[in-house]
Amino acid sequence: MNMQTTELIIVAAIAFVMLLQAIMMVALFVVVRKTITKLHAEMNETRSAVMVVIEKVQPVIEKMPPIVESIRTLITNSTPKIESAISDIAIVTQKLRAETNDVQVAASEIVQRVRRQGARIDSMTTKTLDAVDRAAGFVTDTLGKPIRQLGAVLASARAVMETLRAPVHDGHGHADQVHDPDYYA
């Protein structure tokens, strides 16, 4: 695999993990939001139902023993606690939003670092390959010229040797016929 493919795989894996994390955060946010809404609705419904019952029972309560008063106190005391729990859930939701933003920022930084490292590695690889190319050109130029010169010298020596081996001509005919006594007869 080349460097771009490796970088693309790393970036895709990071993006996939970030997408999964974002989906989980959104799902958690939706669940918490629904829970808060449901608790509000149930609290209001309970409060309405209790108030209706209290209004209907209040004339009777005034005539009843202290147990009814204890129940009324319990309901009155429980309402702030329920509201406090709902408030706490809202705070947790806000913290989850902040954490989600922090995770997104961190993921963006990681992607930027991966890109910078990829560019750095690409630059180093390019410089190395350029240096190897220059070295190969230098070696070719340095060794090629003397080898060509040696080849020219050997070709010259071969031509001289072939010239020295060739039979001598006297200018009147072929070389084999020059010393033949029958040639002149």
Backbone torsions as a table, in degrees:
resi	resn	phi	psi	omega
1	MET	NA	143.8	176.8
2	ASN	-86.4	174.9	-174.3
3	MET	-65.5	-38.5	-179.0
4	GLN	-64.6	-38.8	179.3
5	THR	-65.7	-43.6	178.6
6	THR	-62.1	-45.1	178.7
7	GLU	-62.4	-41.6	179.7
8	LEU	-63.3	-39.0	178.8
9	ILE	-65.7	-42.9	179.6
10	ILE	-64.1	-46.2	179.8
11	VAL	-63.6	-40.7	178.8
12	ALA	-64.1	-40.9	178.8
13	ALA	-64.0	-42.9	178.7
14	ILE	-64.3	-43.5	179.4
15	ALA	-63.4	-39.1	179.3
16	PHE	-64.6	-43.8	179.2
17	VAL	-64.3	-41.0	178.4
18	MET	-64.6	-39.6	178.5
19	LEU	-63.7	-44.0	177.8
20	LEU	-61.5	-42.9	-179.9
21	GLN	-64.8	-41.5	179.2
22	ALA	-64.6	-40.7	178.4
23	ILE	-62.7	-42.4	179.6
24	MET	-64.6	-40.8	179.9
25	MET	-66.0	-41.6	179.0
26	VAL	-65.4	-42.5	179.2
27	ALA	-62.8	-42.8	178.5
28	LEU	-63.6	-41.9	178.0
29	PHE	-61.8	-44.4	-180.0
30	VAL	-62.8	-43.2	-179.9
31	VAL	-62.9	-46.7	-179.6
32	VAL	-64.0	-41.9	179.4
33	ARG	-61.5	-45.7	178.6
34	LYS	-62.5	-39.8	179.9
35	THR	-63.4	-43.6	179.2
36	ILE	-63.0	-46.0	179.5
37	THR	-61.5	-42.7	-179.9
38	LYS	-64.6	-42.0	178.9
39	LEU	-64.2	-42.2	176.4
40	HIS	-59.3	-46.8	-178.5
41	ALA	-63.1	-45.9	-179.4
42	GLU	-65.2	-38.1	178.8
43	MET	-65.1	-44.1	178.3
44	ASN	-64.8	-40.2	178.8
45	GLU	-65.5	-43.9	178.7
46	THR	-64.2	-43.7	178.9
47	ARG	-60.4	-43.9	179.3
48	SER	-63.1	-45.1	-178.9
49	ALA	-64.6	-43.1	-179.7
50	VAL	-65.6	-41.2	-179.5
51	MET	-64.2	-39.4	177.2
52	VAL	-63.0	-44.6	-179.9
53	VAL	-64.5	-42.9	-179.4
54	ILE	-62.5	-43.0	179.6
55	GLU	-62.6	-39.4	179.7
56	LYS	-73.8	-34.9	-174.5
57	VAL	-89.8	-16.2	-175.1
58	GLN	-53.5	-44.4	177.4
59	PRO	-61.1	-35.0	-179.8
60	VAL	-74.7	-36.0	-177.8
61	ILE	-62.3	-40.1	-178.7
62	GLU	-60.3	-25.0	179.8
63	LYS	-95.7	-12.0	-174.1
64	MET	-89.0	165.9	179.8
65	PRO	-67.0	179.5	-175.2
66	PRO	-66.4	-7.7	178.9
67	ILE	-62.8	-43.8	-179.3
68	VAL	-63.2	-39.3	177.9
69	GLU	-64.2	-35.6	177.3
70	SER	-65.2	-41.2	178.6
71	ILE	-64.4	-42.9	179.5
72	ARG	-62.5	-42.9	177.8
73	THR	-63.1	-40.8	178.4
74	LEU	-60.5	-46.9	179.8
75	ILE	-64.6	-42.5	179.6
76	THR	-63.9	-40.9	180.0
77	ASN	-72.9	-31.3	-177.5
78	SER	-74.8	-30.3	-176.6
79	THR	-59.1	-46.8	178.0
80	PRO	-63.2	-34.8	179.4
81	LYS	-66.1	-41.6	178.4
82	ILE	-64.8	-44.4	178.2
83	GLU	-62.7	-37.5	177.5
84	SER	-63.9	-41.5	178.4
85	ALA	-62.5	-41.9	178.9
86	ILE	-65.2	-39.6	177.7
87	SER	-63.0	-41.3	177.8
88	ASP	-62.5	-39.9	178.0
89	ILE	-63.8	-39.6	177.2
90	ALA	-62.9	-40.0	178.3
91	ILE	-64.3	-42.2	178.3
92	VAL	-61.4	-40.2	179.1
93	THR	-62.6	-42.4	178.4
94	GLN	-63.8	-40.2	178.3
95	LYS	-65.0	-38.0	177.4
96	LEU	-62.9	-39.2	177.2
97	ARG	-61.9	-45.2	-179.9
98	ALA	-62.7	-43.4	178.9
99	GLU	-63.1	-39.2	178.4
100	THR	-62.2	-43.0	177.6
101	ASN	-62.7	-41.7	178.1
102	ASP	-62.2	-41.4	179.2
103	VAL	-64.3	-40.8	179.1
104	GLN	-64.8	-40.7	177.9
105	VAL	-63.8	-44.9	179.8
106	ALA	-62.9	-41.6	179.3
107	ALA	-64.5	-39.7	177.7
108	SER	-62.9	-41.1	178.0
109	GLU	-63.1	-40.4	179.6
110	ILE	-63.5	-44.2	179.6
111	VAL	-62.2	-41.6	178.6
112	GLN	-63.4	-41.1	178.6
113	ARG	-65.0	-40.8	178.6
114	VAL	-62.6	-41.3	178.8
115	ARG	-64.6	-43.0	179.3
116	ARG	-62.7	-43.4	179.8
117	GLN	-64.9	-39.5	177.7
118	GLY	-61.9	-43.8	178.0
119	ALA	-64.4	-38.7	179.6
120	ARG	-64.9	-45.5	179.2
121	ILE	-64.1	-40.4	178.6
122	ASP	-61.4	-43.6	179.8
123	SER	-63.3	-44.3	-180.0
124	MET	-63.2	-42.6	179.7
125	THR	-63.3	-43.8	179.8
126	THR	-62.0	-44.6	179.7
127	LYS	-63.2	-40.2	179.3
128	THR	-64.0	-46.3	-179.9
129	LEU	-65.5	-36.1	176.4
130	ASP	-64.2	-41.6	178.8
131	ALA	-64.1	-41.3	178.0
132	VAL	-63.5	-40.8	179.4
133	ASP	-63.6	-44.2	178.7
134	ARG	-63.8	-41.3	179.8
135	ALA	-63.5	-41.4	179.1
136	ALA	-64.4	-41.3	177.1
137	GLY	-62.8	-41.6	178.9
138	PHE	-62.6	-46.1	180.0
139	VAL	-63.2	-42.0	179.6
140	THR	-62.5	-45.9	179.5
141	ASP	-66.6	-41.5	-176.3
142	THR	-68.0	-43.0	-178.2
143	LEU	-87.9	-28.6	-175.0
144	GLY	-66.3	-43.7	-177.1
145	LYS	-63.1	-49.8	178.7
146	PRO	-63.2	-34.9	180.0
147	ILE	-67.7	-39.8	177.3
148	ARG	-64.6	-40.8	179.2
149	GLN	-64.7	-41.5	177.4
150	LEU	-62.9	-40.2	177.6
151	GLY	-62.9	-39.0	178.7
152	ALA	-66.2	-41.9	178.8
153	VAL	-63.2	-43.6	179.3
154	LEU	-64.9	-39.1	178.0
155	ALA	-64.9	-38.5	177.9
156	SER	-65.1	-44.0	180.0
157	ALA	-62.7	-40.0	178.9
158	ARG	-64.1	-42.8	179.1
159	ALA	-62.9	-41.0	178.7
160	VAL	-63.8	-43.4	-179.1
161	MET	-64.1	-42.3	179.5
162	GLU	-66.2	-36.4	178.9
163	THR	-67.0	-40.0	-179.7
164	LEU	-70.8	-28.8	179.8
165	ARG	-79.0	-23.5	-175.4
166	ALA	-66.7	145.9	178.8
167	PRO	-67.0	154.6	-175.7
168	VAL	-86.8	140.0	177.6
169	HIS	-106.5	144.2	176.4
170	ASP	-97.7	-3.8	177.0
171	GLY	100.7	-6.4	-178.2
172	HIS	-106.5	-7.7	-176.8
173	GLY	178.8	-155.7	-179.2
174	HIS	-77.8	160.2	-175.7
175	ALA	-66.7	-34.3	-177.8
176	ASP	-76.5	-18.3	-176.8
177	GLN	-94.8	-4.6	-174.0
178	VAL	-66.9	-42.1	-177.2
179	HIS	-101.0	12.6	179.6
180	ASP	-84.2	117.9	-178.0
181	PRO	-67.0	-25.3	-179.6
182	ASP	-75.4	-12.7	-176.9
183	TYR	-67.0	-34.8	-176.2
184	TYR	-89.3	-8.5	-176.2
185	ALA	-87.2	NA	NA
